[in-house]
Amino acid sequence: IVQHTTALCLPGVTCSATFASPSVTGDFIVAAGFDSGFAANLSLVFTDGTNTYTQATFPSGHVYCSLAIDGDTVGMSYAQISAPGTYTVTMADGGHNGNKRIAIVEVVGLAGLDKTSCGNQTGTTPSSGNTATTTQANELLFGFMGNDGNSTATLTAGSGYLLLDTAPIGSTERIADESQLVTSTGAYAATFGQTNSL
């Protein structure tokens, strides 16, 4: 992982985050977003004005992960960087005026997306649930979680994962993202810890 950052956008129809340093041609940008109260189950679309983003499709067949417990939505996309530059990635959702969070990560050495999973849970140890078995041994696992209304919880990475970013305590729209390098095929889950149950 080259660099990563996150942003909170209070009521609005888009949300943007900007890398601190110029990105390198051939690297990948992974973008994930959380849309509070977005129960329409529409896709979260990511753009940066230069690169072409592909939306991740979840096991449900949708390009969104519906968090039905709170009526929130999570989405993820990725793009290979076609030209060097300091990129601002913007997430849009078709016009829903709600609180949003976005996380962006620049990664070197990816070949694309392999498997996905999506979980919709309460409790102190949320999990995406297992993916289908990965197709190659050496892969980067990326996990992203979002919750609404848990402003005092401390968020931590799951076992084996490195925490990349987390929303500060006091923000009701909380997100965290994490990564892990694996060296064998398997069915993997992204797990997190939170000190207060949602």
N, C-alpha and C positions, 0 to 999 in steps of 0.2 A: 504494500500500500504506500503510495507516494504522498498523498495529502487527503485531508477530509475536513468537513465543516458542516454546520447545521444552522438553521435560522427558524425563528418563530415569526409568524405573520398574523397579527390580530385582525379581526374581521375584514375580509377582502376576498376578491375572486381569484387572485394569484398569490404565489409565494416564491421568493427567489433567494438563492444563496450563491456566494462568489468565492472561488478558491483564492487563497492568499498569494499563490505563486503561479507563474505560467505553466500550462500543461504541455505535455510532449506528444507529438504526432505518433500514433500507433498505440498509445495507452488507451485504456477504457475509462469512461465515467459511468459509475453506478449511482443512480438517483432513486431515493425512496421518499415517500411522502405520507403524511397522516392528515386527514381532513375530518375535523370534529363535527359531529352531527350531520354528516353527509350520507343520508340514508337512501339516496336515490340509486345507489349502486351503479354509478357512471364511472368511467375510467378517469384516472389522473394522468394528464398528458404533460410530458417534460420536453422542454426545448431550450436551446442556447443560441440560436441564430446561425449556427454553423454545422453542427453535427446532427446526424440522423439517429433518433432514439427508437429502440425496439421495446415494446411493452412486454414485461414478463407475464406469462400466462400461468395461472395457478391450477392445481388439480381439478378444481371445479369447472375449468374451461373458461373462466372469466379472467379479464385483465385487471381485476380489482379483488381485494380481500375484504369482504364485508364483515365488520365487527358488530354483529347484530345486537350484542348485549347493550352497547351504548349507541347504536346507530351511527357508527363511525366507519371510515373507509381507509384502507392502506393500499398503496400501489407502488410498483417499482418498474424502472426502465433502465436500459443501458445503451451506450453509444461508443463506438470507436472514434478516437480523436483524429480528425482529418487534417488539421492544421494547428501549429502551436499558437497558444494564446492564453490569456487569463479569462477563464470562462465563468459567466453567471448563468446558472441553470434556473429556469422558471417552471413552476408547476401550476397548471390550470385545471379546472374541473368542470368547465361548462357554465360557470356563473354562480355557483353556490357561495353565498357571502357568509363565511364562517371562519373560525380560527383554524390555522393550518401550520404544519411544521414540515420542513424539508431537510433531508440529509444527503450530501453528495460526497463521493469518494472517488479518487483517481487511483487506478490500479494498473500496474505494469505486468505483462506476460499472460493476459487472459486470451482465450480463444473464443469466448462467447458464453452463453448461458447453457447450463446442463439441466438441473432439476430444481423444482420449487416445492414449497409447502406453505400452508397457511393455517394458523390456529386462531380460535376465538374463545378466549378463556378469562376467568377471574382467578384470584388467588395470588400467592406470593412467588410462584415459580412458573410464569407463563412460558409456553412452548409452542413452536410452530407445528409440532408433530413431525413425524419422519417424512423425508422425501422418498421417492422411489430410489432404487439402488443407482448410484452414480455410474457413469460410463467409463471413467478413467480414474487412475489411482491418485494422481496429483491434482488437487483442486483447492480453490479458495472458497470457503463457506462464508456467506454474508448473511447476518441476521439483523432484522429491524423490528422494533415493537413500538406501538403507540397506545396510550390510554388517555382517558379524559376524566378529570375530576379527582386525580390522586396527587395533589399538589405537594404533599409532604413526604412522599416515598423517596427513598434512596434507591436508584436503579443500578444494578450490577450485571456484569457479563456472566453468562453461563459457564459451566465447567469446560475448560480447554479453549475458551474464546478470549479475545482481547477486546476490551471496551474501547470504542472509537470516540463516540460523542454521546452526551446525554443532556437533556433539557435541565436547566437549573431548578432546584427546589423552589417552590412558590409559583411555578407555572402550572396551570391546570391542564394544559395540553402537554403531556409528557411523551418524549420519544427517547429511544436509545438505539444505537447500532453497534455491531460487533463483527469480528472476523476471526477465522481460524484456517490454518493450512492443514490439509490432511494428505496422507500418502498411501491410502488404500481405498478401494471402492467400498461403498456401504450405503445404508439408509441413514441419513443424518437429520438432526433436529437442531434448530436454534433455540436456546433456552436463555432466560434472563432471571434475575432475582429482583424483587421489590419489597421493601420493608413493610409496606402496608398493602393489604389486599384491596383490590378495587371492588 
